[in-house]
Amino acid sequence: MKIQLGRCLLLERLHERGMTIDELAQALFYKPERLSDFIGNTRIMPLQAAISIADTIGCNVRDLYELSPIEANHETGA
């Protein structure tokens, strides 16, 4: 099944943990602007960044984005 990424949920995950963007950036040695780009959907997190972020804030990688299944169009032959 194909999955489509929706909006980034990083800010919500940070709020749940009582953590700021600056604290996460410092923990990961990232620039806060990079995290803000993810949060604003300007950039999509690379898998390595998503895993590091999820491990640092204690969530599942799949919890960092809204996910929607994409239904395949089945073409029938005539």
JONOR-V759475 format. One record per pair of residues at least 12 apart in sequence whose C-alpha atoms are under 8 Angstrom apart, sorted by the first residue. I is the first residue (numbers start at 1). J is the second residue. D is the distance in whole Angstrom. If there is no record, write none. Layout:
BEGIN
I;J;D / I;J;D
END
This chain:
BEGIN
1;69;7 / 1;70;7 / 1;71;8 / 2;69;6 / 2;70;5 / 2;71;7 / 3;67;6 / 3;68;6 / 3;69;4 / 3;70;6 / 4;67;6 / 4;68;5 / 4;69;6 / 4;70;6 / 5;65;6 / 5;66;6 / 5;67;5 / 5;68;7 / 6;65;6 / 6;66;5 / 6;67;6 / 6;68;7 / 7;39;8 / 7;41;6 / 7;65;6 / 7;66;6 / 8;38;7 / 8;39;5 / 8;40;7 / 8;41;6 / 8;64;6 / 8;65;4 / 8;66;6 / 9;39;7 / 9;63;7 / 9;64;5 / 9;65;5 / 9;66;7 / 10;38;8 / 10;39;6 / 10;64;5 / 10;65;7 / 11;39;6 / 13;57;8 / 13;59;8 / 13;63;8 / 13;64;7 / 14;57;7 / 17;57;7 / 21;35;7 / 21;36;8 / 24;53;8 / 24;56;8 / 24;57;8 / 27;56;8 / 28;52;8 / 28;53;8 / 50;64;8
END
